[in-house]
Amino acid sequence: MAQHACKHFAHLHPVTPSARGCEECLKMGSSWVHLRMCLVCGHVGCCDSSPNKHATKHFHDTKHPIIRSVEPGESWAWCFVDEVVEELQQ
């Protein structure tokens, strides 16, 4: 098993994306730049380059620590708590 720079990665399990785009932006008719998925519950939110920053808002609301990029060709995850980027196996 790979060593991770933070303890939160050890507690992950498979999740299903909550939507095919940013869940909140779809409801409000807004747009986004890039998508991120919570690796605790599957919530899909927009990145911090997007006007609404829903992925970060989801972390502040829930304290779920890890998101991953769901952009094609990207395989990284970010821990908000430890401020660590991890490469994920595809």
N, C-alpha and C positions, 0 to 999 in steps of 0.2 A: 504494500500500500504506500502511496506517495506521501511524503511529508508536506504539510501545508503551513503557510506562514501564519494562519489563524485557526483557532479551534472550531469556528463555525462550519467550515467545510466538512468536517467529520460527521455532522448531523444531518446532512442532506439526504433526501429521498426523491425518487422521480415525481414530477408534478406535471399537470396538464395546463397548457396556456388558457387563461380565462377568456381571451378574445383573439380575433385575427388582426387586431390593431390595438392602439391605446384604448383601454376600456372607457376611461372618462372622456377622452377626446371624441370617441365615436358617439357617446351619449350627448355631448354638447355641440357636435358638428364642427369641431375644431381640427386642426392638422397637427402633425408632429414631424420631427426630423428623423430620429432613430428610435427603435423599440428596445425595451429591457423587460425581462421577465423575473419576477421574484422566485427564487429557488426554494422558498418555504411553502408558498401557497399557490403559485402559478399566475398571480396577478400580472397582467401585461400593462406597462405604463410607458410614457414617453421619456426620453433622455433629458438631461439638463440643458442641451442646446435647443430644445423645443420650448415654445412659449409657456407651457403649463407645468413642465417638470414633474409629471405625475409619478414617475418611478421613485424619485426622491421623496415626494409627499407621502407615498405609500410607506416608505421606510419610517418616516417621522410619525405616521399614524399608527403603525403596527409594531414597529421595532424589529421587523423581519430583516436580518442583517445582509443577506446576499442576493444580488441580482446578476443576471447574465445578459449578454447581448443576444438578441435574436435576429440580428442582421446577417444576411447570407455571407458565408465565408469567415465570420468572426466566431471565435471559440474561447472567449474570456469571461470571467466573472469578477465582480467587485464586492468586497465586504465593506459596508459603510462603517461598521464599528471599528475595525482594525485598519481601515484605509489601505487595503491590500488588493492587488489584481492577481488573479490566478488564471493560467491557461487551462482549459478543460479539454479532456479527450473527447474526440468526436465519435 
